[in-house]
């Protein structure tokens, strides 16, 4: 799409032609942290055993198995299946 080494068209002009922002051209997504991946595995495993758990019950479960670090309702919502 955008050729950074194009001899005549600047990156900004190429982005304008493609209707994308320059920041999205330079953006490199961050991967998930190991802590989040472990937390997601824990949530997935518990969700398969108890699919009726809501956010509050899942948060209680995560807090009772504290080996994963801090975990609140917002974190459970963000990394879970809700």
C-alpha positions as semicolon CSV with decimal commas, in nm:
position;residue;x (nm);y (nm);z (nm)
1;X;0,000;0,000;0,000
2;X;0,220;0,282;0,128
3;X;0,573;0,275;-0,006
4;X;0,803;0,457;0,238
5;X;1,085;0,477;-0,018
6;X;0,877;0,614;-0,307
7;X;1,088;0,872;-0,494
8;X;0,807;1,119;-0,573
9;X;0,525;1,071;-0,323
10;X;0,574;1,148;0,044
11;X;0,432;0,918;0,310
12;X;0,185;1,186;0,413
13;X;0,057;1,229;0,058
14;X;0,025;0,853;0,007
15;X;-0,172;0,827;0,330
16;X;-0,400;1,109;0,217
17;X;-0,461;0,930;-0,115
18;X;-0,553;0,612;0,071
19;X;-0,767;0,803;0,326
20;X;-0,573;0,673;0,624
21;X;-0,404;0,874;0,895
22;X;-0,027;0,886;0,911
23;X;-0,038;0,770;1,272
24;X;-0,211;0,448;1,167
25;X;0,068;0,393;0,914
26;X;0,335;0,424;1,185
27;X;0,137;0,235;1,452
28;X;0,272;-0,104;1,557
29;X;0,031;-0,297;1,781
30;X;0,151;-0,425;2,117
31;X;0,101;-0,788;2,197
32;X;-0,067;-0,919;2,508
33;X;0,145;-0,948;2,821
34;X;0,219;-1,287;2,972
35;X;0,016;-1,188;3,278
36;X;-0,291;-1,111;3,063
37;X;-0,249;-1,433;2,863
38;X;-0,233;-1,634;3,185
39;X;-0,538;-1,454;3,317
40;X;-0,728;-1,520;2,994
41;X;-0,639;-1,891;3,014
42;X;-0,763;-1,900;3,372
43;X;-1,089;-1,726;3,276
44;X;-1,142;-1,955;2,976
45;X;-1,083;-2,266;3,184
46;X;-1,323;-2,153;3,455
47;X;-1,579;-2,039;3,197
48;X;-1,579;-2,386;3,038
49;X;-1,648;-2,541;3,379
50;X;-1,906;-2,283;3,490
51;X;-2,053;-2,097;3,189
52;X;-2,319;-1,943;3,415
53;X;-2,062;-1,733;3,604
54;X;-2,109;-1,362;3,552
55;X;-1,851;-1,091;3,600
56;X;-1,897;-1,078;3,977
57;X;-1,861;-1,452;4,030
58;X;-1,566;-1,470;3,791
59;X;-1,400;-1,181;3,976
60;X;-1,452;-1,365;4,305
61;X;-1,297;-1,678;4,153
62;X;-0,998;-1,483;4,021
63;X;-0,942;-1,315;4,357
64;X;-0,964;-1,646;4,543
65;X;-0,691;-1,792;4,319
66;X;-0,452;-1,497;4,363
67;X;-0,153;-1,656;4,190
68;X;-0,214;-1,437;3,884
69;X;-0,175;-1,096;4,046
70;X;-0,428;-0,815;4,078
71;X;-0,764;-0,885;3,918
72;X;-1,078;-0,679;3,957
73;X;-1,411;-0,671;3,779
74;X;-1,285;-0,428;3,514
75;X;-0,989;-0,653;3,436
76;X;-1,219;-0,956;3,421
77;X;-1,445;-0,775;3,175
78;X;-1,151;-0,658;2,963
79;X;-0,978;-0,994;2,934
80;X;-1,279;-1,226;2,959
81;X;-1,556;-1,328;2,727
82;X;-1,805;-1,057;2,830
